[in-house]
Amino acid sequence: MKGLSSQLCKFVAALGCCAVLLGGCGKKSGDQPAAARGQVVARIGDQVVTTQEFENEMRLANVPADKQKDPEIVKKVLGDLVVRKYLLQQALGAKLDREPGVLLDLLRAREQVLENAFLVRAVMSKAPSKADVDKYIADNPTKFADRKIFAIEQVGFPFGPNGQAIVEANKNATSLDEIDQQLTSAGIPHARQSGALSSSDITQDFYNNIQAKKADDVFFLRAGPNGVFFKVKGEEQRPLTGEAAANAARQLMRADALKAEAGLAAYSANLEAKYEGEYAGIMKPGDDKKN
């Protein structure tokens, strides 16, 4: 599970873009602080690429330290960064940063980055102890000592606005052939292929359902922006132990802590918020209608 590490990469990347866009408005290279002007890797008009930015791109691309001088990797990473700076320069020249819609998007991006940065900092300040990690590993055997890798056959499709309707329409399907035909008839793009699923990436309840499967059971799960129907074709015991287990446990614990911090923030925000006009009635606590 990539969880928190991939989120951190996205947050930092967005922060970098936002800082450049917001800071670049109406400024020329001569206005930049001395620190920003130093250690320049490339110049594109009024824009520059610094060593710090380049090294950060390497980090976000998960390039190992021993590969960061590889000419082909340098060419790809630096080339992409130069294109981004070029397009930034063109956008600023066209004064797109002054358009109301773009300004709102920049403001939203800044708020999201700072929101997530605050949550991540709160989580990172509460690093779990070795005893906490050991307990987590012991309490989650299907993710560690009893971890299994399931061989699956799957049909994946983009989970758009009609995603849930597709799931409902196929909830009684007993084969992937049937689902494949229905998606084809409905004109929904999809792909069928073999794959693997780790018990460490699913909930205990889902794991129990798989273990109790029948021959014609078809399962469904969300995988990022996609929906996946699958059948289990086999399984292999593959325990996760030692330092690898400890590292995985820390990642999973941090992801859980991030969700908890977000939930606490939502609770606190709702207590503090004061809504105006018609929204005061709509957002009034306890007004949700229950079936």
C-alpha angles and dihedrals in degrees: 000000000000092000113140098015093059091045091052090053092052093046094051092045092052091047091053093051093045094049092051094047096046095041095045097061110122094345130122129204091262090062093059120107117259091250091057092048093053126088095020116185098184141357125216109181107294092347126088135194113219128202089248092057092045093049089048090053089053090052093048090049089054091236109169116240092246091056099047093094094049105124094222093050092045090050092051098043096041092042092055091048092051091051090051091051091047092053090046089055091049092049092050091047089054088049091236088147088069097055112109094231093049092047090053090049091050091049091049092048091050092050092049093049093049092044092054093041090056093050093046092049090050090052096044091052089062102057112180117247123237089257090053091050093048091050092049091052091049092047093051107048095160089062095048129005094023097033115150133194113216120208106219142180111218146186113206129191137171107272099223131158090299093048097108091048089055090051092050092048091055101037093109096045115128099191140035089233089064092049092045090054094047093050091047092050091049092050093241114152112237143153131221120207147132121270147153134251125197121215086223090068098055136063122264091248092053090047090052091051091052092048090052093047126142125218094261098041116128117194131203132206140162118247109186109292092350137080118220130200112193147170123211113239100176146333139226129199108236112167121203111216144156122017092344089059092047092051092048091047092053091052093049092046091051091050090052090047090051090055090048092050090049090051092050091048091051091051093049093045092053091051092051099040119103113196124207134219118339091353090068089067096041094050097041109132116250095022096108110120114234125208 
